[in-house]
Amino acid sequence: MATVLDMLSRKLDELETQRTALLLEMEALPRGYVSKKEIKGRDYFYLQHREGQQIKSQLIKQGALESVLESVRRKKQLKLEIREIEREQKQIQRMLKKEQRKAIFAAMLPEKNI
């Protein structure tokens, strides 16, 4: 029984380590989304994000558009991965509680001599 509890605890620790690493990577990426505005016949691209009720815009330089778009895509992918890790963590926590309860009840029952 202890091996199952140990295995679940180790898996939970691994998932937390992965989640922390992904969160750190995500913090380094820019917030928001890319929007396109046409001004006097020219296209301009902005990195926009919300701060409270306001939308903050930052002009993306001409050569940097692809790297900013890739960063925004990567951030979305990281959010999905983090969400999946959190789901798996919750599932393992439920399994861990169930196994702990089993161990407690097994310890409380008198052993049968057969």
N, C-alpha and C positions, 0 to 999 in steps of 0.2 A: 504494500500500500504506500509506503514511504517513497518508493521509486516513482510512482505515478505523480505524487505531490511534488517531488523534486523536479521531475521532468516538466510539469506544468509551470512551476515557478521559474525554471531556467528559460523556458520559452517566453514567458511574460517579460522577463528581464531583457531578453534579446529584442523583443518587439519594442520595448521602451527605448532601448539604445538606438534602434533604427529610426523610430519616430523622432527622437531628439536630433539625430543627424539630419533628417529631412527638414525639420523645422529650422535648423540653423542655415541650411542651404537656401530655404525659401526666404528667410529674412534678408539674405544678400541680394535677392532679385527685386526689381522695381515693382511697386504697387500699381494696380490699375489695369487699364486697357488702352488700346491704340485706336484713335479716331482720325478720320480723314475729313479735312475741310477744304473746300475750293474757294480761293480768294483771287479775284481778278484773273480767272482762267487757269490758275496754277493750283496744284494739289499740295497741301501741307498736312503733315502728320503730327499728331500730338499724343503724348502719353498723359492720360487723365486718370485721376482718382478722386474719391470723395473724402472730404474732411468735414464731418458734421453735415450741415446743410449745403455747403459749398462744394463745387467741383473745381479742383485745381488742375491746370493744364501746363504741360511742359512741351515746348516745341522739340521735335526730334530732328536732328541734323540730317542732311541728305544722305550721307553714307552710312548712317547708324540704324536705319529703319529695320533691316533684316535681323540685326543682333537684338534689337529691342523686341521685335516680334517673337524671336526664338526664346527670349527670356520670359515673355508673357506666357507662351505655350508651356515652357518648362514649369512655371509656377502653377499653372492649372493642373499639370500632370502630378506635381508634388502634392497638391491639395487632395487629389483623388487617392494617391498612394497613402497619405496620412489617414484619410477617412477609412480606407480599407484596413489599415493597421489597427486603428481604434476599434473597429468592429471585431476584429480578431481578438484584441485584448479583452473586450467585454465578454466574448464567448469563453475565452480561457478562464477569466475570473469566475464566471458562473460554474464552469467545470471544476475549478479549484475549490470553490465553496462546497460543492456537492461532495467531492472526494474528502474534504476535511470533515464534513458531517458524518460521512460513512466511517471514517477512522474513529471519530469520537464515539459513535454508537457501538462500533465493534469493540472498543475498549471498555464500554460500560456493561456489555453483555457478559455473563459468566461463561467460562469455557466449558464445553461439554466433554465429558470423558466417554468415549465410545470404545 
